[in-house]
Amino acid sequence: MTDRIEKLLLKLSEGDRAKLRAVFIRIRARKFVGLDLRKLKGHEQIYRVRAGAIRSIFRIDETADAVYIISVERRSDTTHNL
């Protein structure tokens, strides 16, 4: 899964990478105000955040105080299919 995310990040423009980097920093710091963030229906602690045409899906683990990035993809009809 990590290789897939890294490949996508390498394909993005420098501006898109910078935008995602800022989003990930805010998610890690739990500063969700101002982010286009939604909880995914039917899943516990799994969210998606939108940054332009790029969607990031992540899980927050409160017990381990960790955030796990599940997917980073350009918007498509199958973006939210886990």
ABEGO torsion letter per residue (X at the ends): XAAAAAAAAAABBAAAAAAAAAAAAAAAAGBABGBBBBBBBGBBGBBBBBBEABBBBBBBBAAAGBBBBABBBBBBAAAABX
